[in-house]
Amino acid sequence: MKILIIEDESLLADSIQSFLTKKGFEVDVAYDGEEGREYAELGIYDLVILDVMLPKMDGYEIARRIRAKRLGTPILMLTAKSELEDRIAGLNSGADYYLTKPFDTRELLACINALLRRKGDQVDEITFGNTSLDLSSAMLICGKNNVRLSAKEFDIMLPLFQAGEKILSKEMLLTRVWGYDSDAVENHVEVYIGFLRKKLASIGSNVRIEAIRRLGYHLEVSEHD
């Protein structure tokens, strides 16, 4: 299960990330509202833990943006505000549950498990063009042909498949795959994009990873295949 934390208090965000990682979840963190919105709109997370008061974009607006994209990702909203009006505002913006700070980690975990149980069936395969990405085996499949992706190849290909024609920046891919504190540079992303292009071609896929100058990458379906 993959969880996104959008929280600008780094000590709190990092402590929640550490706690949930120990519980077996895969956890990403965004420290401002705009970056958090971009991550959440990828649609690759099983749950979003969302603070209300954030720089660049508040949690209410992020929740509304997520729902406007018709994403059903469960949203657990965190806030220091406990007034009824604030809880109503959070739920009306699209949150599924409202947890007031400070909270016990046992209560947080119980809320997460309850929301994940409600989510229902998980998607096991994503399709774009004539090609599918199998999430359980990390295989690219095109007709009778298939090829397995390495861990980093999969971590780059998954958000690309989720985003489809939407452009993802090199910076976002770099942070997602190598982390905030890594010494990796944008050239690492370019190298792995090259690997993925070769693997798509090797199975006869009509999917192309296109580079948009100064913006990033997105997927296109070639009309010639």
C-alpha positions as CSV (number, residue, x, y, z in Angstrom):
1,M,0.0,0.0,0.0
2,K,1.3,3.4,-1.0
3,I,0.5,6.5,1.1
4,L,1.2,10.2,0.4
5,I,1.7,12.6,3.3
6,I,1.1,16.3,2.5
7,E,2.4,18.2,5.6
8,D,4.6,21.2,6.0
9,E,5.7,20.5,9.5
10,S,8.8,18.4,8.6
11,L,9.2,16.9,12.1
12,L,5.6,15.6,12.1
13,A,5.7,14.5,8.5
14,D,8.9,12.6,8.9
15,S,7.8,11.0,12.1
16,I,4.5,9.8,10.5
17,Q,6.5,8.5,7.5
18,S,8.8,6.6,9.8
19,F,5.9,5.1,11.8
20,L,4.0,4.0,8.7
21,T,7.1,2.7,7.0
22,K,7.7,0.4,10.0
23,K,4.1,-0.8,9.6
24,G,4.8,-1.9,6.1
25,F,3.5,1.0,4.0
26,E,5.4,2.7,1.2
27,V,5.3,6.4,2.0
28,D,6.0,9.6,0.1
29,V,6.1,13.1,1.6
30,A,5.3,16.5,0.1
31,Y,6.1,19.6,2.2
32,D,3.9,22.2,0.4
33,G,0.4,22.3,-1.1
34,E,1.4,22.7,-4.7
35,E,3.8,19.8,-4.8
36,G,1.4,17.7,-2.8
37,R,-1.4,18.4,-5.3
38,E,0.8,17.4,-8.2
39,Y,1.7,14.1,-6.4
40,A,-1.9,13.4,-5.4
41,E,-3.2,13.9,-8.9
42,L,-1.0,11.2,-10.3
43,G,-3.6,8.8,-8.9
44,I,-1.0,6.3,-7.7
45,Y,-1.6,6.5,-4.0
46,D,-3.9,4.3,-1.9
47,L,-4.4,7.0,0.6
48,V,-3.6,10.7,1.2
49,I,-2.8,12.2,4.6
50,L,-3.5,15.9,4.1
51,D,-2.8,18.8,6.4
52,V,-5.1,21.8,6.2
53,M,-2.7,24.7,6.7
54,L,-0.1,24.5,4.0
55,P,2.1,26.9,2.0
56,K,1.2,27.6,-1.6
57,M,-2.2,25.8,-1.5
58,D,-4.3,24.8,1.5
59,G,-5.7,21.3,2.2
60,Y,-9.3,22.2,1.4
61,E,-8.3,23.3,-2.1
62,I,-6.1,20.2,-2.6
63,A,-9.0,17.9,-1.7
64,R,-11.3,19.8,-4.1
65,R,-8.7,19.4,-6.9
66,I,-8.3,15.7,-6.2
67,R,-12.1,15.2,-6.4
68,A,-12.4,17.3,-9.5
69,K,-10.1,14.8,-11.2
70,R,-12.6,12.1,-10.2
71,L,-10.0,10.4,-8.1
72,G,-11.5,8.2,-5.4
73,T,-8.3,8.2,-3.3
74,P,-9.3,8.2,0.4
75,I,-8.3,11.5,2.1
76,L,-7.5,11.7,5.8
77,M,-7.4,15.3,6.8
78,L,-5.1,16.5,9.6
79,T,-5.6,19.9,11.3
80,A,-5.1,21.8,14.6
81,K,-8.6,23.2,14.1
82,S,-11.3,21.3,16.0
83,E,-14.3,23.6,15.5
84,L,-17.4,22.0,13.9
85,E,-17.3,24.4,11.0
86,D,-13.7,23.4,10.2
87,R,-14.6,19.7,10.2
88,I,-17.6,20.3,8.0
89,A,-15.5,22.4,5.6
90,G,-12.9,19.6,5.4
91,L,-15.6,16.9,4.7
92,N,-17.4,19.1,2.2
93,S,-14.1,19.7,0.3
94,G,-13.8,15.9,-0.3
95,A,-12.0,14.5,2.8
96,D,-13.2,11.1,4.1
97,Y,-12.2,11.6,7.7
98,Y,-11.0,14.4,9.9
99,L,-8.3,13.9,12.6
100,T,-7.4,16.7,15.0
101,K,-3.9,17.4,16.1
102,P,-2.4,16.2,18.4
103,F,-3.4,12.6,17.9
104,D,-2.2,9.2,19.0
105,T,-0.4,7.1,16.4
106,R,-2.7,4.2,17.2
107,E,-5.7,6.4,16.3
108,L,-4.0,7.4,13.1
109,L,-3.3,3.8,12.1
110,A,-6.9,2.8,13.0
111,C,-8.2,5.6,10.7
112,I,-5.9,4.6,7.9
113,N,-6.9,0.9,8.1
114,A,-10.6,1.8,8.2
115,L,-10.3,4.1,5.1
116,L,-8.3,1.4,3.2
117,R,-10.9,-1.2,4.0
118,R,-13.6,1.1,2.5
119,K,-11.6,1.6,-0.7
120,G,-12.4,-1.8,-2.2
121,D,-10.8,-3.6,-5.0
122,Q,-7.3,-2.5,-6.1
123,V,-6.3,-1.9,-9.7
124,D,-3.8,-4.6,-10.8
125,E,-3.1,-3.4,-14.3
126,I,-2.9,0.0,-16.1
127,T,-3.3,0.2,-19.9
128,F,-2.2,2.9,-22.3
129,G,-2.3,2.4,-26.1
130,N,-1.8,-1.3,-26.9
131,T,0.3,-1.8,-23.8
132,S,-0.4,-2.7,-20.2
133,L,1.7,-2.3,-17.0
134,D,1.1,-5.2,-14.6
135,L,1.5,-3.7,-11.1
136,S,2.0,-7.1,-9.4
137,S,4.8,-8.4,-11.6
138,A,6.3,-5.1,-12.9
139,M,5.8,-6.4,-16.5
140,L,5.1,-4.4,-19.6
141,I,2.7,-6.4,-21.8
142,C,1.9,-5.9,-25.4
143,G,-0.2,-8.7,-27.0
144,K,1.9,-11.9,-26.5
145,N,5.1,-10.0,-25.8
146,N,6.2,-8.9,-22.4
147,V,9.3,-7.6,-20.6
148,R,10.1,-7.1,-16.9
149,L,11.1,-3.8,-15.6
150,S,13.8,-3.1,-12.9
151,A,12.7,-1.5,-9.7
152,K,13.7,2.0,-10.8
153,E,12.3,1.5,-14.3
154,F,9.0,0.5,-12.7
155,D,9.0,3.5,-10.4
156,I,9.4,5.8,-13.4
157,M,7.0,4.0,-15.7
158,L,4.1,3.8,-13.2
159,P,3.5,7.6,-12.8
160,L,3.9,8.0,-16.6
161,F,1.2,5.4,-17.2
162,Q,-1.0,7.0,-14.5
163,A,-0.5,10.4,-15.9
164,G,-0.9,9.4,-19.6
165,E,-0.8,12.5,-21.8
166,K,-0.2,14.8,-18.8
167,I,3.4,16.1,-18.6
168,L,5.5,15.0,-15.6
169,S,8.6,17.1,-14.8
170,K,12.1,15.5,-14.6
171,E,12.3,17.0,-11.1
172,M,9.2,15.2,-9.9
173,L,10.4,11.9,-11.3
174,L,13.8,12.4,-9.8
175,T,12.4,13.1,-6.4
176,R,9.9,10.3,-6.5
177,V,12.5,7.6,-7.5
178,W,15.7,8.8,-5.9
179,G,14.3,10.8,-3.0
180,Y,14.7,14.4,-1.7
181,D,18.2,13.8,-0.2
182,S,19.7,11.9,-3.1
183,D,22.8,13.1,-5.0
184,A,21.1,11.9,-8.3
185,V,20.7,14.4,-11.0
186,E,18.3,14.8,-13.9
187,N,20.6,12.9,-16.2
188,H,19.7,9.8,-14.1
189,V,16.1,10.2,-15.2
190,E,17.1,10.6,-18.9
191,V,19.2,7.4,-18.7
192,Y,16.2,5.4,-17.4
193,I,13.8,6.9,-19.9
194,G,16.2,5.6,-22.5
195,F,16.0,2.1,-21.0
196,L,12.2,2.3,-21.0
197,R,12.0,3.4,-24.6
198,K,14.1,0.4,-25.7
199,K,11.9,-2.0,-23.7
200,L,8.7,-0.5,-25.1
201,A,10.1,-0.9,-28.6
202,S,11.3,-4.5,-27.9
203,I,7.7,-5.7,-27.3
204,G,6.2,-3.9,-30.3
205,S,4.4,-1.3,-28.2
206,N,2.8,1.7,-29.9
207,V,3.4,3.8,-26.7
208,R,6.1,6.5,-26.9
209,I,7.7,8.4,-24.1
210,E,7.9,11.9,-25.5
211,A,10.2,14.7,-24.1
212,I,8.7,18.2,-24.0
213,R,11.5,20.7,-23.9
214,R,12.0,22.4,-20.5
215,L,8.8,20.7,-19.1
216,G,9.3,16.9,-18.8
217,Y,7.8,13.7,-20.3
218,H,4.5,12.3,-21.2
219,L,3.1,9.3,-23.1
220,E,1.8,9.3,-26.6
221,V,0.3,6.6,-28.9
222,S,2.1,6.4,-32.2
223,E,-0.4,6.4,-35.1
224,H,2.1,4.5,-37.3
225,D,2.0,1.3,-35.2
